[in-house]
Amino acid sequence: MSGFLDEFKNAFTKRNNGLVQIILVNVIVFLTLLVSKIVLTLSGLSVYYTEVFNQLQLPASLPELAQKPWTLITYFFTHENIFHILFNMLFLYWFGKLVDEYLGNRRLINLYMLGGILGGVAYIVIYNLVPYFHEAVANSLMMGASGAAFAVVVGAATLLPNYTFHLLFLGPVRIKYIALFYVISSFAQTTGSNAGGNIAHLGGALLGFIFIKQLQRGTDLGKPLDGLTGFVRRLFTPKPRPSMKVTYRSQSKTSLTSMTSDGFPDDDEIDAILDKISKSGYESLTREEKQKLFRASQRN
């Protein structure tokens, strides 16, 4: 048991482990709600579970949202059905690994958070402006990480449209077609029983597309979130013990020559990466080399 707890703790405190941390937060919330539901229901106190659960779901009603604005964040960490969280976390993991590898931990977290927020905003706006949904506004609540996950899925497909997944029974499929299929499927179900959830999917997908396109133009839409996400990470990261500082003259020289004065990789380093691609292919690049190549592409 202690070994499991140590692994769990390490997952939260490990640097650049945002994808796993997002998944763990979702799982912790799910298990906490599950245990609470069973205990309170068996105790004849299920009304308290319902009240707590409603404090985490996102309402479409603007007056109700004004009373619990935190739900714009909590809803995309909240699940009640095991298959709901399972499929959301699997999609998030598969596509999130690509975003993390090519763009880094920070941008993956920001993409997930912004996708969840815009997905929630899209749900609220559409439900309050489109007459078709007016009768449902007062009693409509939404939960689940689907909108945030869709942002990561479409973000990955926008960044690497021809990257291929090998799917069971279908074989190799480019991820741009996988993303397109789920976007069309969500659009087709915007008048169904889970209309709010599918609208959130589309909102998250739109954010994922815009986020990557703006990043390729040199604009990082996630920067306003850096302060918040940094604060949350510090809550789970223990303060390092004081250690002896050792400086190596040769390493200092290398670090100075690896970047230009404007913070981009220098031409010699990019040429070396391009040579490696021509000899061994793009997949032979390390994670750091892929991120440097992407950063160089942002330079005007």
C-alpha positions as CSV (number, residue, x, y, z in Angstrom):
1,M,0.0,0.0,0.0
2,S,2.8,2.4,0.9
3,G,4.4,1.7,-2.5
4,F,1.2,2.7,-4.3
5,L,0.9,5.9,-2.2
6,D,4.5,6.7,-3.0
7,E,3.9,6.3,-6.8
8,F,0.7,8.4,-6.5
9,K,2.7,11.1,-4.7
10,N,5.5,11.1,-7.2
11,A,3.0,11.5,-10.0
12,F,1.8,14.7,-8.5
13,T,5.2,16.1,-7.6
14,K,7.1,15.1,-10.7
15,R,7.9,18.0,-12.9
16,N,6.5,18.2,-16.4
17,N,3.9,15.6,-15.7
18,G,0.8,17.6,-16.4
19,L,-1.0,15.0,-18.5
20,V,-0.9,12.4,-15.7
21,Q,-1.8,15.0,-13.1
22,I,-4.9,16.1,-15.0
23,I,-6.0,12.5,-15.3
24,L,-5.3,11.8,-11.6
25,V,-7.4,14.9,-10.6
26,N,-10.3,13.6,-12.7
27,V,-10.0,10.1,-11.2
28,I,-9.7,11.4,-7.6
29,V,-12.9,13.5,-8.0
30,F,-14.7,10.6,-9.6
31,L,-13.7,8.1,-6.8
32,T,-14.5,10.6,-4.1
33,L,-18.0,11.2,-5.6
34,L,-18.5,7.5,-6.0
35,V,-17.7,6.6,-2.4
36,S,-19.7,9.5,-1.1
37,K,-22.7,8.5,-3.2
38,I,-22.6,4.9,-1.9
39,V,-22.1,5.9,1.7
40,L,-24.7,8.6,1.8
41,T,-27.3,6.6,-0.1
42,L,-26.9,3.6,2.3
43,S,-27.2,6.0,5.2
44,G,-30.4,7.5,3.8
45,L,-28.7,10.8,3.2
46,S,-28.6,10.8,-0.6
47,V,-30.0,14.4,-0.7
48,Y,-26.7,15.6,0.6
49,Y,-24.8,13.9,-2.2
50,T,-27.1,15.5,-4.8
51,E,-26.5,18.9,-3.2
52,V,-22.7,18.4,-3.3
53,F,-22.8,17.0,-6.8
54,N,-24.8,20.0,-8.1
55,Q,-22.1,22.3,-6.7
56,L,-19.7,20.9,-9.2
57,Q,-21.8,20.8,-12.3
58,L,-22.1,23.8,-14.7
59,P,-25.6,25.3,-14.9
60,A,-27.0,26.9,-18.1
61,S,-29.0,29.3,-16.0
62,L,-27.2,32.7,-15.7
63,P,-28.7,33.5,-12.2
64,E,-27.6,30.1,-10.9
65,L,-24.2,30.4,-12.5
66,A,-23.7,33.8,-10.7
67,Q,-24.2,32.0,-7.4
68,K,-21.6,29.3,-8.2
69,P,-19.1,30.7,-10.8
70,W,-16.5,28.1,-9.8
71,T,-18.5,25.5,-11.7
72,L,-17.0,26.8,-15.0
73,I,-13.8,25.1,-13.8
74,T,-15.1,22.2,-11.7
75,Y,-17.5,20.8,-14.3
76,F,-14.7,19.5,-16.5
77,F,-13.1,17.6,-13.7
78,T,-16.4,15.9,-12.7
79,H,-17.8,12.6,-13.8
80,E,-20.4,10.2,-12.4
81,N,-20.4,7.4,-15.0
82,I,-17.4,5.1,-15.2
83,F,-17.5,4.8,-18.9
84,H,-17.8,8.6,-19.3
85,I,-14.6,9.2,-17.4
86,L,-12.9,6.1,-19.0
87,F,-13.4,7.3,-22.6
88,N,-12.6,10.9,-21.8
89,M,-9.3,10.0,-20.1
90,L,-8.3,7.6,-22.9
91,F,-8.8,10.2,-25.5
92,L,-7.1,12.8,-23.4
93,Y,-4.1,10.5,-22.9
94,W,-3.7,9.4,-26.5
95,F,-3.8,12.9,-28.0
96,G,-2.4,14.6,-25.0
97,K,0.8,12.7,-25.3
98,L,1.3,14.2,-28.8
99,V,0.7,17.7,-27.6
100,D,3.0,17.2,-24.6
101,E,5.7,15.8,-26.7
102,Y,5.7,18.5,-29.4
103,L,4.6,21.6,-27.4
104,G,5.5,20.8,-23.8
105,N,3.7,20.3,-20.5
106,R,2.7,23.9,-19.9
107,R,0.9,24.3,-23.2
108,L,-0.9,21.0,-22.8
109,I,-2.3,22.1,-19.5
110,N,-3.4,25.5,-20.8
111,L,-5.0,23.8,-23.9
112,Y,-7.0,21.5,-21.6
113,M,-8.1,24.3,-19.3
114,L,-9.0,26.8,-22.0
115,G,-10.9,24.1,-23.9
116,G,-12.9,23.3,-20.9
117,I,-13.7,26.9,-20.2
118,L,-14.7,27.7,-23.8
119,G,-16.7,24.6,-24.0
120,G,-18.6,25.7,-20.9
121,V,-19.1,29.2,-22.3
122,A,-20.4,27.8,-25.6
123,Y,-22.9,25.7,-23.7
124,I,-24.2,28.6,-21.6
125,V,-24.3,31.1,-24.5
126,I,-26.2,28.7,-26.9
127,Y,-28.7,27.6,-24.3
128,N,-29.5,31.2,-23.4
129,L,-29.6,32.6,-27.0
130,V,-31.1,29.9,-29.1
131,P,-34.9,29.6,-28.6
132,Y,-34.9,25.8,-29.1
133,F,-33.2,25.5,-25.7
134,H,-35.1,28.1,-23.7
135,E,-37.3,25.6,-21.9
136,A,-34.3,23.5,-20.8
137,V,-32.2,26.4,-19.4
138,A,-33.6,26.4,-15.9
139,N,-33.0,22.7,-15.2
140,S,-29.9,22.1,-17.3
141,L,-26.6,21.0,-15.7
142,M,-23.4,19.8,-17.4
143,M,-20.4,17.8,-16.3
144,G,-17.5,16.0,-17.8
145,A,-14.1,16.6,-19.4
146,S,-15.3,16.0,-23.0
147,G,-15.0,19.7,-24.1
148,A,-11.5,20.0,-22.6
149,A,-10.5,16.7,-24.2
150,F,-11.9,17.7,-27.6
151,A,-9.6,20.8,-27.4
152,V,-6.6,18.5,-27.0
153,V,-7.8,16.1,-29.7
154,V,-8.4,18.9,-32.3
155,G,-5.3,20.7,-31.1
156,A,-3.2,17.6,-31.8
157,A,-4.9,17.1,-35.2
158,T,-4.3,20.7,-36.2
159,L,-0.6,20.5,-35.1
160,L,0.1,17.1,-36.6
161,P,-2.7,16.4,-39.1
162,N,-1.0,13.5,-40.8
163,Y,0.2,11.7,-37.7
164,T,-1.2,8.2,-37.8
165,F,-2.9,6.0,-35.2
166,H,-3.3,2.3,-35.8
167,L,-6.9,1.5,-34.8
168,L,-8.4,-1.9,-34.2
169,F,-10.3,-3.2,-37.2
170,L,-9.5,-0.1,-39.2
171,G,-5.7,-0.1,-39.4
172,P,-3.7,3.2,-39.8
173,V,-5.8,6.3,-39.7
174,R,-4.6,9.9,-39.8
175,I,-5.6,11.8,-36.7
176,K,-7.1,14.7,-38.7
177,Y,-9.8,12.2,-39.8
178,I,-10.4,10.9,-36.3
179,A,-10.9,14.5,-35.0
180,L,-13.1,15.4,-38.0
181,F,-15.3,12.3,-37.4
182,Y,-15.9,13.3,-33.7
183,V,-16.5,16.9,-34.5
184,I,-19.2,16.0,-37.1
185,S,-20.7,13.4,-34.8
186,S,-21.0,16.1,-32.0
187,F,-22.5,18.6,-34.4
188,A,-25.1,16.0,-35.5
189,Q,-26.2,15.5,-31.9
190,T,-26.6,19.1,-30.8
191,T,-30.4,18.6,-30.7
192,G,-30.2,15.3,-29.0
193,S,-30.5,14.2,-25.3
194,N,-27.0,15.4,-24.6
195,A,-27.2,18.6,-26.6
196,G,-25.3,20.6,-24.0
197,G,-22.4,18.2,-23.9
198,N,-22.1,18.2,-27.7
199,I,-22.1,21.9,-27.8
200,A,-19.3,21.9,-25.3
201,H,-17.4,19.5,-27.5
202,L,-17.7,21.9,-30.4
203,G,-16.6,24.8,-28.2
204,G,-13.6,22.9,-27.0
205,A,-12.7,21.8,-30.6
206,L,-12.9,25.4,-31.8
207,L,-10.5,26.4,-29.0
208,G,-8.1,23.6,-29.9
209,F,-8.0,24.7,-33.5
210,I,-7.5,28.4,-32.7
211,F,-5.0,27.7,-30.0
212,I,-2.6,25.9,-32.3
213,K,-3.1,28.2,-35.3
214,Q,-2.3,31.2,-33.1
215,L,0.7,29.4,-31.6
216,Q,2.0,28.8,-35.0
217,R,1.8,32.5,-35.7
218,G,3.7,33.2,-32.5
219,T,0.8,34.1,-30.2
220,D,0.4,31.9,-27.1
221,L,-3.2,32.1,-25.9
222,G,-2.4,30.2,-22.8
223,K,-0.1,32.8,-21.3
224,P,-2.8,34.4,-19.1
225,L,-3.3,31.1,-17.5
226,D,0.3,30.6,-16.6
227,G,0.0,32.3,-13.2
228,L,-3.0,30.1,-12.2
229,T,-1.5,26.9,-13.4
230,G,1.8,27.7,-11.8
231,F,0.1,28.4,-8.5
232,V,-1.7,25.0,-8.6
233,R,1.5,23.2,-9.5
234,R,3.3,24.8,-6.5
235,L,0.6,23.4,-4.2
236,F,1.6,19.9,-5.1
237,T,5.3,20.4,-5.4
238,P,7.4,20.2,-2.2
239,K,10.0,22.9,-1.7
240,P,13.4,21.6,-2.7
241,R,16.1,21.0,-0.1
242,P,19.0,23.4,-0.2
243,S,21.8,22.0,-2.2
244,M,25.3,22.9,-3.2
245,K,25.4,24.8,-6.4
246,V,28.1,23.6,-8.9
247,T,28.8,25.6,-12.0
248,Y,30.6,24.1,-15.0
249,R,32.2,26.5,-17.3
250,S,31.7,24.3,-20.4
251,Q,28.0,23.8,-19.8
252,S,27.5,27.5,-19.3
253,K,29.1,28.2,-22.7
254,T,26.9,25.6,-24.4
255,S,23.7,27.1,-23.0
256,L,24.7,30.5,-24.2
257,T,25.3,29.4,-27.7
258,S,22.1,27.2,-28.0
259,M,19.7,30.1,-28.1
260,T,19.8,33.4,-29.9
261,S,19.3,36.7,-28.1
262,D,15.5,36.6,-28.8
263,G,15.1,33.2,-27.2
264,F,14.9,31.1,-30.3
265,P,17.3,28.2,-31.2
266,D,20.2,29.3,-33.3
267,D,20.6,28.5,-37.0
268,D,23.4,26.0,-36.4
269,E,21.3,24.0,-34.0
270,I,18.3,24.0,-36.4
271,D,20.5,22.9,-39.3
272,A,21.7,20.0,-37.2
273,I,18.1,19.0,-36.4
274,L,17.2,19.2,-40.1
275,D,20.2,17.1,-41.0
276,K,19.0,14.5,-38.6
277,I,15.5,14.5,-40.1
278,S,17.0,14.0,-43.6
279,K,19.1,11.0,-42.5
280,S,16.8,9.3,-40.0
281,G,13.3,10.8,-40.4
282,Y,11.2,13.1,-38.2
283,E,10.4,10.4,-35.7
284,S,14.1,10.0,-34.8
285,L,14.0,13.4,-33.1
286,T,14.0,13.7,-29.3
287,R,11.2,15.5,-27.5
288,E,13.5,18.5,-27.0
289,E,14.5,18.6,-30.6
290,K,10.8,18.6,-31.8
291,Q,10.0,21.4,-29.4
292,K,13.0,23.4,-30.6
293,L,12.0,22.9,-34.2
294,F,8.5,24.1,-33.5
295,R,9.8,27.1,-31.7
296,A,12.0,28.0,-34.6
297,S,9.0,27.8,-36.9
298,Q,7.4,30.7,-34.9
299,R,10.3,33.0,-35.7
300,N,9.3,35.6,-38.3
